[in-house]
Amino acid sequence: MMKARGVEIFSITDHDTLRAYEGLVVEGPALITGIEINTTWRGEDVHVLGYGFPLGEETPVARKLVTNRASRRERVEKMVEQLNAIGIPITVADVLTESGGGHALGRPHVAKALIKGGHVPDVAAAFDRYLTPGKPGYQPTPYVTPLEAVDVIARSGGVPVLAHPGRLKDETILDELVDAGLVGLEVFYSTHTPAQTAHFRSRAAHFGLLMTAGADFHDPRYSFHGVGMEVDAGDLKPFLEVVRHD
């Protein structure tokens, strides 16, 4: 799909796992190592990206991901219990089957288990009926804080970036993250409006942050935007010079 789109530079920023890099051989596009760490701040999910760090099980990033994955498993177990309580007979094993190994469990895996069980027609319906705040299958996310995520990425030799800021309910977190060592801001994002892109370009300039881009592609069934996105090379040059040590 990347070849078909003409992607030149990419990163696999899976949520809370680096398993995609195991045995990965890349031909064509330039690869930058990456991660997306789920964090919780004042009752809101905040995602922090990390780029350009070395892979290995003993880095601060890798060790912190173990904590988050344990929280993910506990969260899914509670979600299954809540769904069972309203008469939906899915199991944790069902969710594990839909996760491809259960390494970093999440709501999309619960949604796919609900689809397979015939309880909903698609992922959107699963979220709307059961898996969003206020719905019977929802559980809040007891993850690490975004300040911790920024710290472990930096200590691992990576570049910490705030993901999709247009999805935040409270943008003031940006000020606190900058003070904590945030280096970049995902200005260019698949669902940002032109007005949002302009706004976050201005915020990046104000704080002296590097601008990054992300299509946030998860799965052909999950993302209708497709893999890759077009960004002016000049906008990404400062980030690439830092992350690739050019």
Protein Blocks (a to p, Z undefined) as FASTA:
>chain_A
ZZmnopabdcdddehiaklmgopacehjacdddddddddeehiacddddehiacdjkbmk
lmmmmmmmmmmmmmmmmmmmmmmmnopacdfklmmmmnonopagcfklmmmmmmmnopaf
bfklmmmmmmgghiakbccdfdddfklmmmmmmmnopacddehkllpfblmlmmmmmmno
pabdcfbafklcfklmmmmmmmmmmnopacdddekiabfklmmnbgaidddfklmmmmmm
mmnoZZ
